[in-house]
Amino acid sequence: MGADLPSTPELESKGSQNQLYYDLKIDAGEDPEYVRLFVAYAQKNSAFRNWRKYDLEMVGEDEYICKVSVPLPDEPVYAFATVKYKNGFCISTAVDKVIPKSLGVNAAVLNFKRLIYDSSMGLSDFIVLSGANKKDGRLVLEKGPFDLEGIRSTSNSLTTFRLADPQFIGKPDGVLQLSLYSATIQKISFNITASDKLLKYSCIKELSPQNAWSKVALSLIDFRGDKGALSSWSEILTFEIESENAVLLNSMLWV
């Protein structure tokens, strides 16, 4: 007979000394290979949440805790944990939803982060969306000029929710700068889904092959849709880089 399925882990949100904590309890009868906590802020539509990974601290044989930042105390914080056991089973908790203010937790200082992504962050900040006109793809890191790595997808379509995260929302006069590499001359489409109405905006730039990374600067006025130009970076839900051939992304930041 097969091994018994471990019990479902339990995740609870708590407030203490103006801090938001998560308490995770797992099956004490099984040895965990790893435990991971994922947290998303404010976005009520689950399809567009930017899940941040947090490290948990072990405080008992079957208990872990984690303190997380709170940028918006009146907006919901969503969280779930995943436990991978050494016997091969991988089980996630239900998604916990909490308004931090209801636990007596107020906002921490929100530090705006200029660096949105660089290749040292790995693959977890991007996904490959599927659709009628897109092939199945997977994320990979590959070396480009100067032995620097860049992320790409095998379907030549990269999507991130990171620009909608409270710490990464661009300022009104902000310019989005990407470091890209293409081995062929090709046009790159930068696509944005914005606002609750899911409006679409696009911008097309041409990359030429060279022995260096190309800097591409994107402003609000570059993105056009049926309703005109994108009016605010704060409207962004998703940001996609799409191309005919392979393109490596080394970094993305606000300048």
Rosetta blueprint (number, residue, H / E / L):
1 M L
2 G L
3 A L
4 D L
5 L L
6 P L
7 S L
8 T L
9 P L
10 E E
11 L E
12 E E
13 S E
14 K E
15 G E
16 S E
17 Q L
18 N L
19 Q E
20 L E
21 Y E
22 Y E
23 D E
24 L E
25 K E
26 I L
27 D L
28 A L
29 G L
30 E L
31 D L
32 P E
33 E E
34 Y E
35 V E
36 R E
37 L E
38 F E
39 V E
40 A E
41 Y E
42 A L
43 Q L
44 K L
45 N L
46 S H
47 A H
48 F H
49 R L
50 N L
51 W L
52 R E
53 K E
54 Y E
55 D L
56 L L
57 E E
58 M E
59 V E
60 G E
61 E L
62 D L
63 E E
64 Y E
65 I E
66 C E
67 K E
68 V E
69 S L
70 V L
71 P L
72 L L
73 P L
74 D L
75 E L
76 P L
77 V E
78 Y E
79 A E
80 F E
81 A E
82 T E
83 V E
84 K E
85 Y E
86 K L
87 N L
88 G L
89 F L
90 C E
91 I E
92 S E
93 T L
94 A L
95 V L
96 D E
97 K E
98 V E
99 I L
100 P H
101 K H
102 S H
103 L H
104 G L
105 V L
106 N L
107 A L
108 A L
109 V L
110 L L
111 N L
112 F L
113 K L
114 R L
115 L E
116 I E
117 Y E
118 D E
119 S H
120 S H
121 M H
122 G L
123 L L
124 S L
125 D L
126 F L
127 I E
128 V L
129 L L
130 S L
131 G L
132 A L
133 N L
134 K L
135 K L
136 D L
137 G L
138 R L
139 L E
140 V E
141 L E
142 E E
143 K E
144 G L
145 P H
146 F H
147 D H
148 L L
149 E E
150 G E
151 I E
152 R E
153 S E
154 T L
155 S L
156 N L
157 S E
158 L E
159 T E
160 T E
161 F L
162 R H
163 L H
164 A H
165 D L
166 P L
167 Q L
168 F L
169 I L
170 G L
171 K L
172 P L
173 D L
174 G L
175 V L
176 L E
177 Q E
178 L E
179 S E
180 L E
181 Y E
182 S L
183 A L
184 T L
185 I L
186 Q E
187 K E
188 I E
189 S E
190 F E
191 N E
192 I E
193 T E
194 A E
195 S L
196 D L
197 K L
198 L L
199 L E
200 K E
201 Y E
202 S E
203 C E
204 I E
205 K E
206 E E
207 L E
208 S L
209 P L
210 Q L
211 N L
212 A L
213 W L
214 S E
215 K E
216 V E
217 A E
218 L E
219 S L
220 L H
221 I H
222 D H
223 F L
224 R E
225 G E
226 D L
227 K L
228 G E
229 A E
230 L L
231 S L
232 S L
233 W H
234 S H
235 E H
236 I E
237 L E
238 T E
239 F E
240 E E
241 I E
242 E E
243 S L
244 E L
245 N L
246 A L
247 V L
248 L E
249 L E
250 N E
251 S E
252 M E
253 L E
254 W E
255 V L
